[in-house]
Amino acid sequence: MSIQSTIEAATSTLPPSLARIAAVVRENPSTVITMTINELAHECSTSVASVVRFCRAIGFSGYAPLRMALATELGKEAAQFSARGAYGSEISDEDTLREAVSKLAALELLAIEETVEQLDFTVLEAAIDDIDASERILLYGIGASQFVAEDLMHKLLRVGRNAYVLTDPHEAIAATVLHAGPTVAIGFSHSGTTPETVRFLRTAAGNGARTIAVTSAKESPLARQADHALFTEVRESSFRAGAMVSRIAQLTLVDCLFTGVAKKRFTETTDALKRTREATRALQA
């Protein structure tokens, strides 16, 4: 897991003084390299002790180890993306359209690579087993996470699985208390703190469903609530009204889940995909 992704994931769970440091470092990671610990504390309107606590919160013993590790990480990324002119996590007013799109593509490529690299395949396989054994799959997310839930629903429906996206929070809770055979509830939330999504998983678990969380925050309420937590690795751009990079990372995990479920019943799946493809083509004729 990269340092920048760790900071992104931890931001929503940090206390205010540490969250200010995270915000500054997210905006410009090279700040850590160019500033002393005193300068960074002043920049963030906080204390040196808070900077040390921030370092420990993201897994480092102090500021010096963080500077060294982040310098190494930024150097590797510069080498990886400088050839295409895409290096730099933030889109600025001075960027041309081509430069802005290249930066976004670099962030999305990193999100896919880092999400797959850190994926716990034991957890993934357990989540796939629960989905395969279920008779009903309930999916819930708010905002951009709802679009991701819909993507998984469409994929599962195409292979004959009973999947439902619940778009209303009351409807979602009501569905979890209905006993309709073995059920899996999957909640999507980038921050892992969306109250409605956490409540959805908690209620589902209380009524006997197996639960899966798709989030970026390992210590989040959503992750703690789930039987299986799958984590994205994301560095979101400041242009994030559409949750661009986090959505791509979540879709990567959706494809991993679907691939695993499809492989469980390979012949049945390929037959279902063939028949549904032929049926939809007939509608276009």
C-alpha angles and dihedrals in degrees: 000000000000122000092239092051090048090054091047092051095045098047097088093052099045123102115253097264092052093040089060090056091048091051093053093047092046090052093051117004092186087069088083090056098045099040131066118231090259092051092049091049090052092046090054096043091240141100134277088244089058091052089053090049089050091053091051092046090061095044106271128117093222149333098287095057090047092051092050095047094044092048089054092048094048091047092054092048092048089055092046098050107022092086090066094039091242103117116124126074098225131068112224135196089248094059120106116231089257091052093047092050091046091053091050091049090051091053092048093049090050091049092054094044096045094043091054094041093056096038114130101224092192089060091042092053091048091051091049091050091053092049091048092050094048128098094199130034117197117196127192138174138140127233114342089359089064090060089054091050089051091052091056091045092054092049093050094045090054089062096044102263120141101240126162132188111211110208101179121064093222091048090049093053092045092052093053094058094052112097106223104150128284107349136193120198118200120193124195122201127144093205095036090222103090101132096213093051093047090049090049093056093042093052092045091052090048089056096051102267123138110240135215127186125201108195144125097233116084096191095043126124090246093054092047091050096054131087087216124024121195116193133210123208108220142167104189121206119236084246089075106131086118094040088237106176096032089053091054091050092049090049088053090058090045089056091048091053093046093047090052094047091047092051091053089069102021100165093043091048097049090048092050092048091049094050095045091047091051092047093052092046089054089058090057094051 
